[in-house]
Amino acid sequence: MAKIIVVTSGKGGVGKTTSAAAFSTGLAMHGHKTVVIDFDVGLRNLDLIMGCERRVVYDLINVIHNEATLNQAMIRDKRIENLYVLPASQTRDKDALNLEGVERVLEELKQQDFDYIVCDSPAGIEQGAQMALYFADEALIVTNPEVSSVRDSDRILGILQSKSRRAESGAEPVKEHLLITRYHPGRVSSGDMLSMEDILDILAIPLLGVIPESPAVLKASNAGTPVILDQKSDAGLAYDDVVARFLGEERPLRFIKVEKRGLLNRLFG
């Protein structure tokens, strides 16, 4: 049975789509048949980060309104076996999404033997975001180490606990995971950012991973490559750890402390 995972945040610009791309790619790299769906109707970005923007012919809205089949709209990744992308529409309004259509698409994906359906939610609490999280079995809450981002993430947790299908039906609640992105240990130690411990105290959900602030993220996005494929970068390694932990492997947290600089490094920078 396919598991539906929503990648969500209350605030925009926290690295949510980057995380959805890296996370779904990582699941496929571990041998799981995975599809990642862009719910950000009108502001499509997932296909750019996945490097398949030129291959988009049909999209999620076309499928919901029976203007194309699911197989026509899904794009198979050329690098990773078992990885598919279902893009959002750039020309439609978010009102084009409807609950019945989204449910039908998700059920059809389940029938195609997908192991994981990753939903890249738009930021905030408007219709597209609520559609993405309504059917979730699990949720990755993406937040930056700043007060406004953490506060907005707390609001999203409230919606998950009250307005998801699991909450409405009284079933087992959506399983929540915290993903902290753009973490900079040096700025944390100087008091410019919230610490990992501060964020955990506020949100009180299990920590799945910490992604360090890294130029590799922007470089990968501009190249149309999920950063998890860059295994020489700290961000790529951190996302690989996140996926491994999600799948049940125990891995220690990395990139959360200030690196001690050696004598030569201090002298010559």
C-alpha positions as CSV (number, residue, x, y, z in Angstrom):
1,M,0.0,0.0,0.0
2,A,1.4,3.4,-1.0
3,K,2.2,5.8,1.7
4,I,1.3,9.5,1.2
5,I,3.8,11.9,2.5
6,V,3.3,15.7,2.5
7,V,6.3,18.1,2.5
8,T,4.9,21.3,4.0
9,S,5.7,24.5,5.8
10,G,3.9,27.6,7.0
11,K,6.4,30.0,5.5
12,G,7.6,30.3,2.0
13,G,11.3,30.2,1.0
14,V,12.4,27.6,3.6
15,G,13.6,25.0,1.1
16,K,10.4,22.9,1.0
17,T,10.5,22.1,-2.8
18,T,14.2,21.5,-2.6
19,S,13.5,19.0,0.3
20,A,10.6,17.4,-1.6
21,A,12.8,16.8,-4.6
22,A,15.7,15.5,-2.6
23,F,13.5,13.3,-0.3
24,S,11.6,11.7,-3.2
25,T,14.9,11.1,-5.1
26,G,16.4,9.5,-2.1
27,L,13.5,7.1,-1.6
28,A,13.8,6.0,-5.3
29,M,17.6,5.6,-4.9
30,H,16.7,3.1,-2.1
31,G,14.7,1.1,-4.6
32,H,11.2,2.4,-3.8
33,K,8.8,3.3,-6.6
34,T,8.2,7.0,-5.9
35,V,6.2,9.8,-7.4
36,V,6.5,13.5,-6.3
37,I,3.5,15.8,-7.0
38,D,3.7,19.6,-7.3
39,F,0.6,21.1,-5.6
40,D,1.8,24.7,-6.1
41,V,-0.6,25.6,-8.9
42,G,0.3,28.8,-10.7
43,L,3.9,28.9,-9.3
44,R,5.3,25.6,-10.6
45,N,8.9,25.0,-9.5
46,L,9.3,21.3,-8.8
47,D,9.9,20.4,-12.4
48,L,12.7,23.0,-12.6
49,I,14.5,21.5,-9.6
50,M,14.0,18.0,-11.0
51,G,15.4,19.1,-14.4
52,C,12.3,18.1,-16.4
53,E,10.7,21.4,-17.2
54,R,11.1,20.9,-20.9
55,R,9.3,17.6,-20.8
56,V,6.1,18.9,-19.3
57,V,3.1,18.5,-21.6
58,Y,0.2,17.8,-19.2
59,D,-0.1,18.5,-15.5
60,L,-2.0,17.7,-12.3
61,I,-4.9,20.0,-13.2
62,N,-5.2,18.3,-16.6
63,V,-5.6,14.9,-14.9
64,I,-8.0,16.2,-12.3
65,H,-10.3,17.7,-15.0
66,N,-10.0,14.6,-17.3
67,E,-8.1,16.5,-20.0
68,A,-5.2,13.9,-19.8
69,T,-4.5,10.6,-18.3
70,L,-2.2,10.1,-15.3
71,N,0.3,8.3,-17.5
72,Q,0.3,11.2,-20.0
73,A,1.1,13.7,-17.3
74,M,3.6,11.8,-15.2
75,I,7.3,12.3,-16.2
76,R,9.7,9.5,-15.6
77,D,13.1,10.6,-14.3
78,K,16.0,9.9,-16.6
79,R,18.6,9.5,-13.8
80,I,16.9,7.4,-11.1
81,E,14.8,4.3,-11.8
82,N,11.4,4.2,-10.2
83,L,11.2,8.0,-9.8
84,Y,8.3,10.0,-11.4
85,V,7.2,13.7,-11.3
86,L,3.7,15.0,-11.7
87,P,4.0,18.7,-12.3
88,A,1.6,21.5,-11.4
89,S,0.0,23.9,-13.8
90,Q,1.5,27.3,-14.5
91,T,-1.6,28.8,-16.1
92,R,-4.5,27.7,-13.8
93,D,-5.7,29.1,-10.6
94,K,-5.5,27.2,-7.3
95,D,-9.3,26.9,-7.4
96,A,-8.9,24.4,-10.2
97,L,-7.9,21.9,-7.5
98,N,-10.8,19.9,-5.9
99,L,-10.9,17.3,-3.2
100,E,-12.6,14.7,-5.3
101,G,-10.1,15.1,-8.2
102,V,-7.1,14.9,-5.9
103,E,-8.4,11.8,-4.2
104,R,-9.0,10.1,-7.6
105,V,-5.4,10.9,-8.7
106,L,-4.0,9.5,-5.4
107,E,-6.1,6.3,-5.6
108,E,-5.0,5.7,-9.2
109,L,-1.3,6.1,-8.2
110,K,-1.9,3.6,-5.4
111,Q,-3.2,1.2,-8.0
112,Q,0.0,1.6,-10.0
113,D,2.0,0.1,-7.1
114,F,3.8,3.2,-6.0
115,D,5.5,2.7,-2.6
116,Y,5.6,6.4,-1.8
117,I,3.5,9.4,-3.0
118,V,5.3,12.6,-2.0
119,C,3.2,15.8,-2.1
120,D,5.1,19.1,-2.4
121,S,2.7,21.5,-0.7
122,P,2.7,25.2,-1.4
123,A,3.5,27.4,1.6
124,G,0.8,28.7,3.8
125,I,-2.7,27.5,4.6
126,E,-4.6,28.3,1.4
127,Q,-6.5,25.8,-0.7
128,G,-3.5,24.2,-2.5
129,A,-1.8,23.6,0.8
130,Q,-4.8,22.1,2.5
131,M,-5.4,19.8,-0.5
132,A,-1.9,18.5,-0.3
133,L,-2.0,17.7,3.4
134,Y,-5.6,16.5,3.6
135,F,-4.8,12.9,2.5
136,A,-1.4,12.6,4.2
137,D,-0.3,9.6,6.1
138,E,3.0,11.3,7.2
139,A,4.3,14.8,7.1
140,L,7.7,16.4,6.8
141,I,7.5,19.9,8.5
142,V,10.2,22.0,6.9
143,T,11.4,25.0,9.0
144,N,14.3,27.4,9.1
145,P,15.9,28.4,12.5
146,E,14.1,31.7,12.7
147,V,11.1,32.6,14.9
148,S,8.6,33.4,12.1
149,S,9.3,30.1,10.3
150,V,8.9,28.1,13.5
151,R,5.7,29.9,14.5
152,D,4.2,29.3,11.0
153,S,5.2,25.6,11.2
154,D,3.4,25.3,14.5
155,R,0.2,26.6,12.8
156,I,0.6,23.9,10.1
157,L,0.9,21.3,12.8
158,G,-2.5,22.5,14.1
159,I,-4.1,22.1,10.7
160,L,-2.6,18.6,10.3
161,Q,-4.1,17.6,13.7
162,S,-7.5,19.0,13.0
163,K,-8.2,19.2,9.2
164,S,-6.6,16.1,7.7
165,R,-8.7,13.1,6.7
166,R,-7.1,11.1,9.5
167,A,-8.1,13.7,12.0
168,E,-11.7,13.9,10.7
169,S,-12.2,10.2,10.7
170,G,-10.6,9.6,14.1
171,A,-8.0,7.3,12.6
172,E,-4.4,7.2,13.8
173,P,-3.0,10.7,13.4
174,V,-0.7,11.9,10.7
175,K,2.9,10.9,11.7
176,E,5.0,14.1,11.9
177,H,8.7,14.6,11.2
178,L,10.7,17.8,11.7
179,L,13.2,18.9,9.0
180,I,15.3,21.9,9.9
181,T,16.9,23.5,6.8
182,R,19.5,26.3,6.2
183,Y,21.1,25.6,9.6
184,H,24.3,27.5,10.3
185,P,26.1,26.4,13.5
186,G,28.2,29.5,13.6
187,R,25.2,31.9,13.5
188,V,23.5,29.7,16.1
189,S,26.4,30.0,18.5
190,S,26.4,33.8,18.0
191,G,22.7,34.0,18.7
192,D,21.6,35.0,15.2
193,M,19.6,31.8,14.7
194,L,17.5,29.6,16.9
195,S,19.3,26.5,18.0
196,M,18.1,23.0,17.1
197,E,17.1,22.5,20.8
198,D,15.0,25.7,20.8
199,I,13.1,24.6,17.7
200,L,12.4,21.1,19.2
201,D,11.2,22.7,22.4
202,I,8.7,24.9,20.5
203,L,7.4,22.3,18.0
204,A,7.7,19.2,20.1
205,I,7.8,16.7,17.2
206,P,10.4,14.1,16.3
207,L,13.5,15.5,14.4
208,L,14.2,13.7,11.2
209,G,17.2,15.7,10.1
210,V,19.1,19.0,9.9
211,I,20.2,20.4,6.5
212,P,23.1,22.8,6.7
213,E,23.1,26.1,4.8
214,S,25.1,25.3,1.7
215,P,25.9,26.9,-1.7
216,A,25.5,23.4,-3.1
217,V,21.7,23.8,-2.8
218,L,21.5,26.8,-5.1
219,K,24.0,25.3,-7.5
220,A,21.9,22.0,-7.7
221,S,18.7,23.9,-8.2
222,N,20.1,26.0,-11.0
223,A,21.4,22.8,-12.7
224,G,18.0,21.1,-12.4
225,T,19.5,18.3,-10.1
226,P,18.2,17.3,-6.7
227,V,21.0,18.2,-4.3
228,I,20.9,14.6,-2.8
229,L,22.7,13.5,-5.9
230,D,25.7,15.7,-5.0
231,Q,27.3,13.3,-2.5
232,K,30.3,15.5,-2.2
233,S,28.3,18.3,-0.6
234,D,27.3,18.6,3.1
235,A,23.7,19.3,2.1
236,G,23.6,16.2,-0.2
237,L,25.0,14.0,2.6
238,A,22.5,15.5,5.1
239,Y,19.5,14.7,2.8
240,D,20.8,11.2,2.4
241,D,20.9,10.8,6.1
242,V,17.3,12.1,6.3
243,V,16.0,9.5,3.9
244,A,17.9,6.7,5.6
245,R,16.4,7.7,9.0
246,F,13.0,7.8,7.5
247,L,13.4,4.2,6.3
248,G,14.4,3.1,9.7
249,E,18.2,3.3,9.7
250,E,20.0,4.9,12.7
251,R,22.4,7.7,11.7
252,P,24.0,10.4,13.9
253,L,23.2,14.0,13.2
254,R,25.9,15.8,11.2
255,F,26.7,19.5,10.5
256,I,25.1,20.8,13.7
257,K,28.3,22.0,15.4
258,V,30.9,24.7,14.6
259,E,33.9,23.0,12.9
260,K,37.2,23.5,14.8
261,R,39.7,25.1,12.5
262,G,43.2,23.8,12.4
263,L,46.3,26.0,12.7
264,L,47.0,26.1,8.9
265,N,43.4,26.8,8.2
266,R,43.4,29.7,10.7
267,L,46.6,31.1,9.3
268,F,45.7,30.8,5.6
269,G,41.9,30.8,5.6
